[in-house]
């Protein structure tokens, strides 16, 4: 079996397996961080820390990144804005 036939037969399975490993790795890091936080600080204090972190991430950090993206978009893509070097 040559390489082209091998990739035609098994290539999509290999790509699917790699994508699944990447997604499971991202989810695993998140779940591991939650478990470490809960184990280190206990259920009550760790839960409060995770709750405050989630509120911060979905409010303050989101607005900050949105404003940063809009400013960079205006600076780099607005033809009326002059380039500053």
Number of C-alpha atoms within 10 A of each C-alpha: 5 6 9 10 10 10 12 10 11 11 14 11 12 12 11 11 12 12 12 12 13 12 11 12 12 12 12 13 11 11 12 12 13 16 14 12 17 18 11 11 13 13 13 9 13 18 15 14 16 15 12 11 11 12 12 12 13 10 10 10 13 12 12 11 11 11 12 12 12 11 12 12 11 13 15 13 12 11 9 8 10 10 10 6 3
